[in-house]
């Protein structure tokens, strides 16, 4: 089997929107021999990237995880396949809000529970995984910036009324 050249770039969501947007992968594969099968949209692909040889690189492959194909294009010359994919299926019930409380557990156990519920691989830094959670509640209610501003205005109004 001939060596295949591929170029991959990964785009992480901005910190402000990381909870809403997955990481995106752009994979460009050399297909000059026409031997690469095009994955269908919606297919899951497992990506491993790395180096076979080199003097200033760590040899071997690094697991980059599973991605879901959004778009496939074939172009050239030279013949190239471009695969665009995202890191998680955000069309699933992962976006559904839930209420649950945890106590007497660790942050790592909570991450594992949520990831397994959605068939994802849990990843939690070792320095965080062992943090004890005595009582936390995840709620569907969120404080929006407008309601927080209103609450601040109401508190200032109460203070000013009390001063009179």
Secondary structure as the mmCIF struct_conf table of DSSP 4:
data_model
#
loop_
_struct_conf.conf_type_id
_struct_conf.id
_struct_conf.beg_label_comp_id
_struct_conf.beg_label_asym_id
_struct_conf.beg_label_seq_id
_struct_conf.end_label_comp_id
_struct_conf.end_label_asym_id
_struct_conf.end_label_seq_id
STRN STRN1 UNK A 6 UNK A 11
HELX_LH_PP_P HELX_LH_PP_P1 UNK A 12 UNK A 14
HELX_RH_3T_P HELX_RH_3T_P1 UNK A 15 UNK A 17
TURN_TY1_P TURN_TY1_P1 UNK A 18 UNK A 20
BEND BEND1 UNK A 21 UNK A 21
STRN STRN2 UNK A 24 UNK A 30
TURN_TY1_P TURN_TY1_P2 UNK A 32 UNK A 33
BEND BEND2 UNK A 34 UNK A 34
HELX_LH_PP_P HELX_LH_PP_P2 UNK A 36 UNK A 40
TURN_TY1_P TURN_TY1_P3 UNK A 41 UNK A 42
STRN STRN3 UNK A 44 UNK A 51
BEND BEND3 UNK A 52 UNK A 53
BEND BEND4 UNK A 55 UNK A 57
STRN STRN4 UNK A 60 UNK A 75
TURN_TY1_P TURN_TY1_P4 UNK A 76 UNK A 79
STRN STRN5 UNK A 80 UNK A 86
BEND BEND5 UNK A 87 UNK A 88
TURN_TY1_P TURN_TY1_P5 UNK A 90 UNK A 91
BEND BEND6 UNK A 92 UNK A 92
HELX_RH_3T_P HELX_RH_3T_P2 UNK A 93 UNK A 95
BEND BEND7 UNK A 96 UNK A 96
STRN STRN6 UNK A 100 UNK A 102
BEND BEND8 UNK A 104 UNK A 104
STRN STRN7 UNK A 105 UNK A 106
HELX_RH_AL_P HELX_RH_AL_P1 UNK A 107 UNK A 117
TURN_TY1_P TURN_TY1_P6 UNK A 118 UNK A 119
HELX_RH_AL_P HELX_RH_AL_P2 UNK A 126 UNK A 129
TURN_TY1_P TURN_TY1_P7 UNK A 130 UNK A 130
STRN STRN8 UNK A 132 UNK A 133
BEND BEND9 UNK A 134 UNK A 135
STRN STRN9 UNK A 136 UNK A 138
BEND BEND10 UNK A 140 UNK A 140
HELX_RH_AL_P HELX_RH_AL_P3 UNK A 145 UNK A 163
#
